[in-house]
Amino acid sequence: MIDLSTSYMGLKLKNPLVIGASNIVSDLNDMVKLEEAGAAAVVYKSLFEEQIQLEAHQLDEEMEAYEGWDAEHETMFPTVEHAGPRAHLLKLKKAKQTLSIPVIGSINCVNNDKWAEFAMGVADTGVDALELNFYANIIDADKTGEDIVKEQLDTLAAVNEVVKIPVAVKLSPFYTNTLSVVTRMDKAGADGFVLFNKLFQPDIEVSREEHHYPYNFSHPNDGRLPLRFAGLLYDQIKADIISSSGVFDGNDVVKMLLAGSNAVQVVSAIYKKGMSHIETMLQELTSWMISKEYEKLDDFRGKLSKAHMTDPFAYKRAQYVDILMKTEIFMKYHPKGDEELY
């Protein structure tokens, strides 16, 4: 009997497929369908402080539109204040009450003092865990890398002081030394790491000479980066690892587990192939395990991590350089050149 169950931040999951934060998990009916399709947990759409600020500003503008016209217009509308994050939290609470699988909240703030406040609000909904979406969109050249890391470590500490549920950190790969950052956050009390965040990437429409903002779907090759870091971090930190980006089929799930991930997050695959694809991915994972005579995920988790590899160069640049130096062999298997490696 094949056992697909796993554990992530102390949460018992029936399988390693977690639906990542996105618009897919903002509608309760869709979340129910995701659970029915086989999803083991969902990360609810992130609560962005910037969105709350924008909505409050828009409301203020609407309420001020008639100011100064005359006495009648001054009293036409009652005094109204923006509800802040309450609408989001009510929906999140309803999702937790409806679903039987774990529900994980997610927050992203721009002001340091808001992280703990938002974290308490999310925790009060009854969710099983919290994900800190450390999405630092840096446009200030004077802010150093250490400044950013220090702020995030302080945020993690502040959140851990006010919530009792497990806390995961969703990171960008763009640190000077990502392994060092993860290790420091692990020691600071992170219960899990999501590798990696999809960052804001505007595009330019040249015919109109305007910015536009297409969906930033991942691609299969995007999985190589979280796979590498999962392999490097396995058995080196206390926290659990969940890989995100580039997970499109059962084989991708197998790769991440072999590297050392506890579970995976999927989003783009569901957008592109529909909710029923969850069942397909699980069938592919099960078939592979049967073919290899594995009964449970722990039988092979981390098998190809750095901690368990006998090849000292498997995770080092020397392996890549060695391939490039053997030009004849390289061109035989990669006739299109170096770009096939990316």
Steps between C-alpha positions, in 0.01 A plus 500: 500500500652829387504769769523855361463674836757751617557756771559873454558728802335237717189491279398154385438505125337215309741558211772753408287722269425841653322772303706819523364848569324643195159605369415129471474484878298817553164347407345254745328291231832457319673399822238231559563369146875501563450292814274258312763470225755384757686810622657435841494863619445852369682826561234770493559800276746742663375791703695795358527813712548704181162383369329607822671840480394546136138408568488735800644783291247441222215503752626828647507654153143389430375632833675835447365548148208718614673690777452876485210494250217608729328403825281237332794321340702523821245279679406274206728216608565370852852484638653175379836343576673222309462162667871428469584130488171388660335387174804289412510347848130414495545311172807324637310396813217363285749300294650348814155408630401341168806301397621186672858535369748741661461868408806724515473878515740732318593863562722763338559840658694813410515654848693310765242567772219340298641148473417402857158667481405320180646173631280512811194570287571203274578270793171594666308354202607153612735420210749219547814697416624833368719582203705823506524612139836680513454678170741794522459708183815707547533828307730677747869466410606616847346198676757224543443129485573470871238770571238290321596178676508672840148641445370157404662333800344764725163441334526124551581552868214748546248263339618201703443702816129554428385176332510140615445332162789383276659776292656446157709748303453535125826628358642648185817332367666839455715525810878525493509166682158337517631209706628738765166684516306175533734377773462825696121490468497135598684586822259792552204263512363451147308173484507472121648651185321546168752494214441734316281806452392622156595866498325798345619527138335770286531491124481774236252512213712668233215592262328707771821583687337395825571264785278195525485223754456151355449193718839379617450127451789270573657264246624143548866605502429741787500199729875459477574784740277386791612142431866598547438690821275228640786258438750728670279570802367151567618371838682827564217698664226423751221656290311316227538578131226548242603560139308737275535594129533261209291217648276384216471122520564200719863472389562856618359405840732197510802718422426743782450215747822329393681829558355526850173694490225407744235610251446722196282798416323511166323792334588541132429134423146541633442820305618334179361148536207532738424366847464141380875504427560454874371144471721439196809621687423273793448203269835568335672522839337175611595319178862605536512379860353164400757463222780570752341286774474790744214479749519848653657837424761473773643198317655734245469854634839671490662205326664737249567783744851625562495332840451156343696533177832322455590719201669808653439707186127434452399837644812694400585710197782260412243256357374765257852606401595138438210463255593816310865393471399179322386682186440196279285325757319822583406571136389140445237523772433874478512589127328834566780610725530632851143636516363147536642488851270780613 
